[in-house]
Amino acid sequence: MFVELHVDASTRTIVLKPAASGTVAEYRVRLEDRKNLIDVVSVVVEEGSEVRSLRCGEFECDVEVFIADAVLAERLAEKMRERGIGVVEYRTR
């Protein structure tokens, strides 16, 4: 989860709050087999994003990701393709 970190030196406190900014990217990926799903989740986590939901059929999954911005969403799609994951389409909202 993306968080904002607020440090108050005078009271010596640290407060974590859910980040208010970010983008949701939705990817449709084609799976050769179910273990490809592990690759999808690994790439998302390695790139510093968060999987919000997975909806899978027999050969495709819709993966909803919370990501910093649209530029990083494109980079994530490229990283998936580099790993041999078939990105059918993606969009940000």
MOTAUR-V675541 format. One record per pair of residues at least 12 apart in sequence whose C-alpha atoms are under 10 Angstrom apart, sorted by the first residue. I is the first residue (numbers start at 1). J is the second residue. D is the distance in Angstrom with one decimal. If there is no record, write none. Layout:
[[I;J;D] [I;J;D]]
//
This chain:
[[1;18;7.3] [1;19;8.1] [1;48;9.4] [1;49;7.9] [1;50;6.2] [1;51;9.1] [1;52;9.4] [1;66;8.2] [1;67;9.7] [2;16;9.8] [2;17;8.7] [2;18;6.2] [2;19;5.3] [2;20;8.6] [2;21;8.8] [2;22;8.4] [2;48;9.1] [2;49;8.1] [2;50;8.0] [2;66;8.4] [2;67;8.6] [2;68;8.6] [3;15;9.7] [3;16;6.2] [3;17;5.4] [3;18;4.4] [3;19;4.5] [3;20;8.2] [3;21;9.5] [4;16;5.7] [4;17;5.2] [4;18;6.1] [4;19;5.3] [4;20;8.2] [4;21;9.7] [5;17;6.7] [5;18;9.0] [5;19;9.0] [19;68;9.8] [21;66;9.9] [21;67;9.2] [21;68;7.3] [21;69;8.8] [22;66;6.7] [22;67;5.7] [22;68;4.5] [22;69;5.9] [22;70;9.0] [22;93;9.7] [23;65;8.2] [23;66;5.8] [23;67;5.2] [23;68;5.7] [23;69;5.3] [23;70;6.9] [23;72;9.5] [23;73;8.4] [23;92;6.7] [23;93;6.3] [24;50;9.6] [24;51;9.7] [24;52;8.7] [24;64;6.8] [24;65;5.6] [24;66;4.7] [24;67;6.1] [24;68;8.4] [24;69;8.2] [24;70;8.7] [24;73;8.6] [24;91;8.5] [24;92;5.7] [24;93;5.5] [25;51;9.7] [25;52;9.6] [25;63;8.2] [25;64;5.8] [25;65;5.2] [25;66;6.4] [25;67;6.9] [25;68;9.6] [25;69;8.8] [25;70;7.8] [25;72;9.6] [25;73;6.4] [25;74;9.3] [25;76;9.7] [25;77;9.9] [25;90;6.9] [25;91;5.6] [25;92;4.2] [25;93;6.4] [26;51;10.0] [26;52;9.7] [26;53;9.4] [26;54;9.8] [26;62;6.8] [26;63;5.7] [26;64;4.5] [26;65;6.3] [26;66;8.9] [26;73;9.0] [26;89;8.3] [26;90;5.4] [26;91;5.4] [26;92;6.2] [26;93;8.2] [27;54;9.7] [27;61;8.0] [27;62;5.6] [27;63;5.1] [27;64;6.4] [27;65;7.9] [27;73;9.3] [27;76;9.8] [27;77;8.0] [27;87;6.9] [27;88;7.6] [27;89;5.9] [27;90;4.2] [27;91;6.8] [27;92;8.8] [28;54;9.9] [28;55;9.5] [28;56;9.5] [28;60;6.8] [28;61;5.7] [28;62;4.5] [28;63;6.3] [28;64;8.9] [28;86;8.5] [28;87;6.0] [28;88;5.4] [28;89;5.4] [28;90;6.1] [28;91;9.2] [29;56;9.3] [29;59;8.5] [29;60;5.5] [29;61;5.4] [29;62;6.5] [29;63;7.6] [29;77;9.7] [29;80;9.1] [29;81;9.8] [29;85;6.9] [29;86;5.4] [29;87;4.5] [29;88;5.4] [29;89;7.3] [29;90;8.7] [30;56;9.7] [30;57;9.7] [30;58;9.4] [30;59;5.8] [30;60;4.4] [30;61;6.6] [30;62;9.1] [30;85;7.0] [30;86;4.9] [30;87;6.4] [30;88;6.5] [30;89;9.7] [31;56;9.4] [31;57;9.4] [31;58;8.2] [31;59;5.1] [31;60;5.5] [31;61;7.4] [31;84;9.8] [31;85;7.2] [31;86;7.0] [31;87;9.3] [32;58;9.7] [32;59;7.0] [32;60;8.8] [32;84;9.7] [32;85;8.5] [32;86;8.6] [33;58;8.8] [33;59;7.4] [33;60;9.6] [34;56;9.6] [34;58;8.7] [34;59;8.4] [34;60;9.7] [34;61;10.0] [36;83;9.6] [36;84;8.9] [36;85;7.2] [36;86;9.6] [37;54;9.4] [37;56;9.3] [37;60;9.6] [37;61;8.3] [37;63;9.7] [37;85;9.0] [39;80;8.2] [39;83;7.7] [39;84;9.1] [39;85;7.7] [40;61;9.8] [40;63;8.6] [40;76;9.9] [40;79;9.6] [40;80;6.8] [40;81;9.9] [40;83;8.8] [40;84;9.8] [40;85;7.2] [40;86;9.9] [40;87;9.9] [41;54;9.6] [41;63;9.0] [41;65;9.7] [41;80;9.8] [42;80;9.6] [43;76;7.5] [43;77;9.4] [43;79;7.0] [43;80;6.5] [43;83;8.3] [43;85;9.9] [44;63;9.9] [44;65;7.7] [44;66;9.4] [44;67;9.1] [44;73;9.8] [44;76;7.0] [44;77;9.4] [44;79;8.9] [44;80;8.4] [45;65;9.9] [46;76;9.7] [46;79;9.9] [47;67;9.2] [47;72;8.6] [47;73;9.8] [47;75;8.8] [47;76;7.0] [47;79;8.6] [48;66;9.6] [48;67;7.9] [48;68;8.9] [48;72;9.7] [48;76;9.7] [49;65;6.8] [49;66;6.0] [49;67;5.1] [49;68;7.5] [49;72;9.1] [49;73;9.3] [49;76;9.0] [50;64;8.6] [50;65;5.5] [50;66;5.2] [50;67;6.7] [50;68;9.8] [51;63;7.2] [51;64;6.1] [51;65;4.5] [51;66;6.4] [51;67;8.9] [52;64;5.3] [52;65;5.3] [52;66;6.4] [52;67;9.9] [53;65;7.2] [53;66;9.6] [60;86;9.2] [60;87;9.6] [60;88;8.9] [61;87;9.8] [61;88;9.8] [62;88;9.9] [62;89;9.6] [62;90;9.2] [63;90;9.2] [64;90;9.6] [64;91;9.8] [64;92;9.5] [65;92;9.3] [66;92;9.7] [67;92;9.4] [69;92;8.6] [69;93;9.8] [70;91;8.8] [70;92;6.5] [70;93;8.8] [71;92;10.0] [73;90;8.6] [73;91;8.3] [73;92;7.5] [74;90;8.6] [74;91;9.1] [74;92;9.4] [77;89;8.8] [77;90;7.7]]
//
